[in-house]
Amino acid sequence: MEQLRSTKQFYKKFLKQYCNERSNFLTAFSIVLSLLFSLTFCCYGQSDSTQINHKNFMGFSPLSDTLSEEKNGIFVLPLLYYTPDTRWAAGAAGVYYFKFKPKTESEEKTRMSYVQFLADYTQNRQLDIWATWNIFTRNENYLFKGDIRFRDFPDRFYGLGNNTTKTQEEKYSYKLFQLKSLQLKKIKPGFFTGFDYELEYEHNFQYTSGGKLADGTITGYKGALGSALGFVSVLDTRDNIINPYKGTLAEISSYFFLRPLGSTFGFINVNSTYQRYWQLKRKHILAWQTKARLTFGDVPFLDLSTLGNDDLLRGYPKNRFRDNHFVGTQLEYRFPLFWRFGGVAFAGAGDVFGPNSNLQFKHLKYSVGGGLRFIVNPAERLNIRLDYGYGKEGGYFYFMVAESF
């Protein structure tokens, strides 16, 4: 109990340091982090390994359980938080992780697969239900990726371009259903190629009177049906999908939203991601990520490239800036602290650009910050993360399951 109390105090001191002028955040995250130690009544884990008899403590694997062979389990985290955008919100987040066992010694060892989910409902009547998956079949012959999402979520629109201001903010709301299903075939170890199908239905829009969306000048202001065929190639040599220590992820994809497929608008988007990981010394990891997203054609505003999220360029609200194209990069250093705790420091830069704004150094957005990690499952390197990212317009906290990239 003394160790539990001291750990809670450690979290509260950390929050106070960054939130002395943000009392709402201090209150909210103190509650959330306290829940971290009480959620054991709501979580469970399991292992089908017969080689080692480690016993999980209500979902938390022992620190001595570091072998990842033939492991699977589930971790569920209740969420309670407060932000100025949502007021009080409650929900749950979690990950189900598993592996397919090789049947012969000649087969390639399969990396961990996962299904991640998040659901929350806010005092402002915002609902978000989302699930994503990354599944390697036996011998890694196939890779299946995708996500499914439903949102009934009031949001903010600041106009188009990289030089908008917060004073341009206008509120709107909409409903969204989205499904992506990606099927990839292994060409050689670590290299996959295949196709994707994406379906999205944006509807039931409501706007702030007198705003840009309400006057009908923004493409897609009434909503749209999007139906696209995508082509994807992935090079993935990461040693672990959720929290790599070494390896590379390189992915390029192109999606064609075509009217013959049922799309309201015709447009194309091209995406590329490059991630590299170096283990400088034991559990000291340097991680680098670069992303680009380009859109061409008659693009609805919800499908434009955006800047800001809980992964790349933390410190900006999601969708704070919009335009046809986005490029961004970030560097993160991850290191152990004590017991189950670790730390990170990160910095990044990027921007949106296109017909509404040029890519200029004076408009470039930066993000710097740090955070704490709490190890849930040492064998599979599954962490809970608390990050604070600071950008040109201030800072934001992020409390999530699994690493940012």
C-alpha positions in Angstrom: 0.0 0.0 0.0 2.9 2.4 0.8 4.3 1.8 -2.7 0.9 2.4 -4.3 0.5 5.7 -2.4 4.0 6.9 -3.3 3.3 6.1 -7.0 0.0 8.1 -6.9 1.9 11.0 -5.4 4.5 10.7 -8.1 1.8 11.1 -10.8 0.1 14.0 -9.0 3.4 15.9 -8.7 4.1 15.4 -12.4 0.7 16.7 -13.3 1.0 19.7 -10.9 4.2 20.7 -12.6 2.6 21.0 -16.0 -0.9 22.1 -14.9 -0.5 24.8 -12.3 -2.5 27.1 -14.6 -4.9 24.3 -15.8 -6.8 23.2 -12.7 -9.4 21.3 -14.8 -6.7 19.1 -16.3 -5.1 18.6 -12.9 -8.3 17.4 -11.4 -9.2 15.2 -14.4 -5.8 13.5 -14.8 -5.4 12.9 -11.1 -8.6 10.9 -11.2 -7.6 9.1 -14.3 -4.2 8.1 -12.9 -5.8 7.0 -9.7 -8.1 4.8 -11.8 -5.0 3.2 -13.2 -4.4 1.5 -9.9 -8.0 0.6 -9.2 -8.8 -0.8 -12.7 -7.5 -4.2 -11.7 -11.1 -4.9 -10.7 -12.2 -4.4 -14.3 -9.3 -6.1 -16.2 -8.1 -9.6 -16.8 -5.2 -11.2 -18.7 -4.6 -14.7 -19.8 -1.8 -16.9 -21.2 -2.0 -20.2 -22.9 1.7 -20.8 -22.5 2.6 -24.1 -20.7 6.3 -23.4 -20.6 6.2 -20.8 -17.8 3.8 -20.6 -14.8 3.6 -16.8 -14.4 0.4 -15.6 -12.8 -1.1 -12.3 -13.9 -2.4 -9.9 -11.3 -5.8 -8.9 -12.6 -4.5 -8.1 -16.1 -1.0 -6.9 -15.1 1.8 -9.4 -16.0 4.7 -9.8 -13.6 7.8 -7.9 -14.5 9.6 -11.3 -14.5 7.3 -12.5 -17.3 9.4 -11.4 -20.3 9.1 -14.3 -22.7 6.6 -13.6 -25.5 6.2 -17.1 -26.8 2.6 -18.3 -27.2 1.1 -15.5 -25.2 -2.3 -13.8 -25.5 -4.4 -11.6 -23.3 -6.6 -8.7 -22.9 -6.3 -5.4 -21.1 -9.2 -3.0 -20.4 -8.8 0.5 -19.0 -11.8 2.5 -17.7 -11.5 6.2 -18.6 -12.6 9.3 -16.8 -11.4 12.7 -17.9 -12.2 16.3 -18.4 -11.3 18.8 -21.2 -12.7 22.2 -22.1 -14.0 20.6 -25.4 -15.8 17.7 -23.9 -16.4 18.6 -20.2 -16.6 15.3 -18.2 -16.3 12.1 -20.3 -16.3 8.4 -19.4 -15.6 5.3 -21.4 -13.1 2.5 -21.8 -10.0 1.6 -23.9 -8.2 -1.6 -24.3 -6.2 -4.1 -26.3 -6.6 -7.8 -27.1 -3.2 -9.2 -28.2 -2.4 -12.7 -29.4 -0.1 -14.9 -31.6 -0.6 -17.7 -34.0 1.7 -20.7 -33.1 4.0 -22.2 -35.8 3.2 -25.7 -36.6 6.6 -26.7 -37.8 10.2 -25.6 -36.9 10.7 -24.3 -40.5 7.9 -21.8 -40.2 8.6 -18.1 -39.5 7.8 -17.0 -36.0 4.7 -14.9 -36.0 4.8 -11.5 -34.4 2.1 -10.3 -32.0 -1.3 -9.4 -33.4 -3.7 -7.0 -31.7 -7.2 -5.6 -31.8 -7.5 -2.2 -30.1 -10.7 -0.4 -29.1 -11.9 2.8 -27.6 -15.4 4.0 -26.6 -16.3 7.1 -24.7 -19.3 9.4 -24.2 -19.0 13.0 -23.0 -21.1 15.5 -21.1 -21.5 17.4 -24.4 -23.2 14.3 -25.8 -20.3 13.3 -28.0 -20.0 9.6 -28.8 -17.0 7.9 -30.3 -16.7 4.1 -30.8 -13.6 2.9 -32.6 -11.7 -0.4 -33.2 -8.5 -1.1 -35.2 -6.7 -4.3 -35.8 -3.3 -5.6 -37.1 -3.3 -9.4 -37.5 -0.5 -11.7 -38.8 -1.6 -15.2 -39.8 0.5 -18.3 -39.2 3.9 -18.0 -40.7 3.0 -14.4 -41.5 1.7 -15.5 -44.8 -1.0 -12.8 -44.7 -1.4 -9.5 -42.9 -4.9 -8.1 -42.2 -5.3 -4.5 -41.1 -8.2 -2.2 -40.7 -10.5 -0.2 -38.6 -14.2 0.4 -38.0 -15.6 3.6 -36.4 -18.8 5.3 -35.5 -18.9 9.0 -34.4 -21.7 11.3 -33.3 -19.3 14.1 -32.4 -19.6 17.9 -32.3 -16.4 19.3 -33.7 -14.6 22.6 -34.6 -13.8 24.0 -38.0 -11.1 26.7 -38.3 -11.2 27.2 -42.1 -8.7 25.9 -44.7 -5.0 26.5 -44.8 -2.0 26.6 -42.4 -2.4 30.1 -41.3 -5.9 30.1 -39.7 -6.5 31.5 -36.2 -8.5 30.2 -33.3 -10.8 33.2 -33.7 -12.1 31.6 -36.9 -13.5 28.7 -34.9 -17.0 27.6 -35.7 -18.8 24.6 -34.2 -20.5 21.9 -36.2 -21.6 18.3 -35.7 -22.0 15.3 -37.9 -22.3 11.5 -37.8 -19.8 9.2 -39.4 -19.5 5.5 -40.1 -16.2 4.3 -41.5 -14.9 0.9 -42.4 -11.5 0.0 -43.8 -10.4 -3.6 -44.6 -6.9 -4.2 -45.8 -5.7 -7.6 -47.1 -2.0 -8.1 -47.7 0.0 -11.1 -49.0 3.6 -11.8 -47.9 6.0 -11.5 -50.9 9.0 -12.2 -48.8 9.7 -12.0 -45.0 8.7 -8.6 -43.8 7.3 -7.4 -47.2 3.6 -7.4 -47.9 1.4 -6.1 -50.7 -2.3 -6.1 -51.5 -5.5 -4.1 -51.6 -7.8 -2.2 -49.4 -11.5 -1.2 -49.5 -12.7 1.9 -47.6 -16.2 3.0 -47.0 -17.3 6.1 -45.2 -20.6 7.8 -44.7 -20.7 11.3 -43.4 -24.2 12.7 -42.7 -26.6 14.6 -40.4 -24.5 17.9 -40.5 -25.5 20.8 -38.3 -23.6 24.1 -38.4 -23.0 27.4 -36.6 -25.2 30.0 -38.3 -23.1 32.5 -40.3 -20.1 30.3 -40.6 -18.1 29.1 -43.6 -19.7 25.7 -43.5 -23.3 27.0 -43.3 -22.9 29.3 -46.3 -22.2 26.3 -48.6 -18.8 27.3 -50.0 -16.9 24.3 -48.5 -16.9 21.0 -50.5 -18.7 18.3 -48.6 -20.5 20.6 -46.2 -23.7 18.5 -46.6 -21.9 15.2 -46.1 -20.9 12.5 -48.5 -20.7 8.8 -49.2 -17.1 7.7 -49.9 -16.2 4.4 -51.5 -12.6 3.7 -52.5 -10.3 1.0 -53.7 -6.8 1.2 -52.4 -3.5 -0.4 -53.2 -1.0 -0.9 -50.5 2.6 -2.1 -50.0 4.2 -2.6 -46.6 7.7 -3.3 -45.5 7.6 -4.3 -41.8 10.7 -5.6 -40.1 9.8 -4.4 -36.6 10.5 -6.8 -33.8 7.3 -5.9 -32.0 4.2 -4.2 -33.5 2.9 -2.4 -30.4 6.3 -1.2 -29.1 9.3 -1.8 -31.3 12.9 -1.8 -30.1 14.4 -2.2 -33.6 13.4 -2.5 -37.2 11.6 -0.5 -39.9 8.1 0.2 -41.1 7.7 1.6 -44.6 4.2 1.8 -46.0 2.8 3.5 -49.2 -0.8 3.5 -50.3 -3.1 5.1 -52.8 -6.9 5.3 -52.6 -9.3 6.0 -55.5 -12.7 7.4 -54.5 -14.7 6.9 -57.7 -18.2 7.7 -58.6 -18.7 4.3 -60.3 -17.9 2.8 -56.9 -20.7 4.9 -55.3 -18.7 7.9 -54.1 -20.4 11.3 -54.0 -17.1 13.0 -54.9 -14.2 11.8 -57.0 -10.8 12.2 -55.6 -7.5 10.4 -54.8 -5.3 10.3 -51.8 -1.7 9.1 -51.5 -0.2 8.2 -48.2 3.3 7.3 -47.1 4.8 6.4 -43.7 8.4 5.6 -42.7 9.3 4.6 -39.1 12.7 3.5 -37.9 13.8 2.2 -34.4 17.2 1.9 -32.9 18.1 0.3 -29.5 20.9 2.5 -28.2 21.3 0.3 -25.2 19.0 -2.0 -23.3 15.5 -0.5 -23.3 16.8 2.9 -24.5 15.0 3.4 -27.8 15.3 6.1 -30.4 12.3 6.2 -32.7 11.8 8.2 -35.9 8.6 8.7 -37.9 7.9 10.6 -41.1 4.4 10.9 -42.7 3.0 12.4 -45.8 -0.6 12.6 -47.1 -1.6 14.1 -50.4 -5.1 14.5 -51.8 -6.1 15.5 -55.3 -9.5 16.2 -57.0 -12.9 17.1 -55.6 -12.1 16.5 -51.9 -14.7 16.9 -49.1 -13.4 18.9 -46.2 -13.6 15.9 -43.8 -11.2 14.0 -46.2 -8.6 16.7 -46.5 -5.3 16.2 -44.8 -5.2 17.5 -41.2 -2.6 18.4 -38.6 -2.9 17.5 -34.9 -3.7 14.3 -33.0 -2.5 12.1 -30.2 0.3 10.5 -32.2 2.1 12.9 -34.6 2.4 16.6 -33.6 1.0 16.1 -30.2 0.1 19.6 -28.8 -2.5 20.5 -31.4 -6.1 19.5 -31.4 -7.1 17.0 -34.0 -8.1 18.7 -37.2 -6.8 22.1 -36.0 -5.4 22.8 -39.6 -6.7 21.4 -42.9 -5.6 21.5 -46.5 -5.0 19.1 -49.4 -1.5 18.0 -48.3 0.3 17.2 -45.1 4.0 16.4 -44.2 5.4 15.8 -40.8 8.2 14.2 -38.9 9.0 13.5 -35.2 11.8 12.0 -33.1 11.1 10.2 -29.8 13.5 8.9 -27.1 12.1 6.2 -24.8 13.9 5.1 -21.7 13.2 3.2 -18.4 12.8 4.9 -15.1 12.0 2.5 -12.2 9.8 -0.5 -11.5 7.0 -0.4 -14.2 7.6 3.2 -15.2 9.4 4.7 -18.2 9.8 8.1 -19.7 9.8 9.6 -23.2 10.9 12.9 -24.8 9.8 13.9 -28.2 9.9 16.7 -30.8 8.4 17.1 -34.2 7.5 19.5 -37.0 5.2 19.6 -39.9 2.4 21.4 -41.7 -0.5 21.3 -44.1 -0.4 23.0 -47.5 -2.0 23.1 -50.9 -4.3 25.4 -52.9 -5.3 27.3 -49.7 -1.8 27.8 -48.4 1.9 27.4 -49.3 4.4 25.4 -47.3 6.5 28.1 -45.7 9.0 28.0 -42.8 7.2 30.8 -40.9 4.0 28.8 -40.8 5.7 25.5 -39.9 4.2 23.9 -36.8 6.4 22.4 -34.1 5.7 20.0 -31.2 7.8 19.2 -28.1 7.0 17.3 -25.0 7.5 14.3 -22.8 5.6 11.7 -20.9 5.4 8.7 -18.6 4.9 5.0 -19.5 3.4 2.3 -17.3 4.2 -1.3 -18.3 1.1 -3.6 -18.4 2.7 -6.6 -20.1 6.5 -6.8 -20.2 6.6 -9.7 -22.6 4.6 -7.9 -25.2 5.8 -4.4 -24.2 2.3 -3.1 -23.8 2.3 0.3 -22.0 -0.2 2.9 -20.9 1.0 6.3 -21.8 0.5 9.8 -20.5 2.0 12.5 -22.7 2.1 16.3 -22.6 2.7 17.9 -26.0 3.3 21.6 -26.5 2.9 23.5 -29.8 2.6 27.1 -31.0 -0.8 27.5 -29.5 -0.3 25.8 -26.1 -0.3 22.3 -24.8 -2.4 19.2 -24.4 -2.4 16.0 -22.3 -2.9 12.6 -23.9 -3.8 9.5 -21.9 -3.8 6.4 -24.1 -3.1 2.6 -24.4 0.0 1.7 -26.5 2.7 3.8 -28.0 2.1 6.7 -30.3 3.9 4.9 -33.1 
